[in-house]
Amino acid sequence: MDIVFYTRKKCSLCVDAKNILEILQNDYPINIVEKDIDTNEEWTEKYGLMIPVIEIDGEIIQSGLVDLFVLEEKIKSKLL
């Protein structure tokens, strides 16, 4: 399963979210597709105030402060 991770440089919440995704990647068959919003004007406009943003199947699962347990439950439900 692909998880799209919208991020940007110098974002401490993004670093925390990436660590959570990498932890979950050890237990679930997920592929992290990282997208730096500063490389795309549309992403910057859409997600600039929300990052980090985690999206699965076109649905925003979490943004801002990412919670490991909430994200894990969502991943589990998508894998079933």
C-alpha positions in Angstrom: 0.0 0.0 0.0 1.3 3.4 -0.9 1.1 6.2 1.7 1.7 9.7 0.4 3.6 11.8 2.8 3.5 15.6 2.1 6.3 17.3 3.9 8.9 20.1 3.7 12.4 20.8 4.9 12.9 22.4 8.4 9.6 21.0 9.7 10.0 19.3 13.1 6.4 17.8 12.9 7.4 16.3 9.6 10.4 14.6 11.1 8.3 13.1 13.8 5.7 11.9 11.3 8.4 10.3 9.1 9.7 8.4 12.2 6.2 7.1 12.9 5.8 6.0 9.3 9.1 4.2 9.3 8.1 2.4 12.5 4.9 1.3 10.9 6.8 0.3 7.8 8.6 -2.4 9.9 5.2 -4.1 10.7 3.1 -3.4 7.6 3.6 -3.7 3.8 3.6 0.1 3.2 5.5 2.2 0.8 6.1 5.8 1.8 5.9 8.2 -1.1 7.4 11.4 0.1 6.4 14.7 -1.6 8.1 18.0 -0.6 5.4 20.6 -1.0 7.9 23.3 -1.7 8.7 21.7 -5.1 5.1 22.1 -6.3 3.1 25.3 -6.1 -0.3 23.4 -6.0 0.9 21.3 -3.0 2.2 24.4 -1.2 -1.1 26.2 -1.6 -3.2 23.1 -0.6 -1.1 21.8 2.3 1.1 24.7 3.4 -0.7 25.2 6.7 -1.4 21.5 7.3 1.9 19.7 7.0 2.8 17.0 7.5 -0.1 15.4 5.7 -0.5 11.6 5.4 -2.8 10.4 2.6 -4.0 6.9 1.7 -6.0 6.2 -1.4 -6.6 9.9 -2.0 -8.0 10.4 1.6 -6.2 12.6 4.1 -5.7 10.4 7.1 -3.9 12.8 9.4 -2.2 16.2 9.3 -0.2 18.3 11.7 0.5 16.2 14.8 0.5 12.6 13.6 -0.5 9.9 16.1 1.0 6.5 15.8 -2.0 4.5 17.1 -4.6 6.4 15.0 -2.4 5.9 11.9 -1.8 2.3 12.6 -5.6 1.6 13.0 -6.2 3.3 9.7 -3.5 1.2 8.0 -4.9 -2.0 9.4 -8.4 -1.1 8.2 -7.2 -0.3 4.7 -5.3 -3.6 4.5 -8.3 -5.8 5.3 
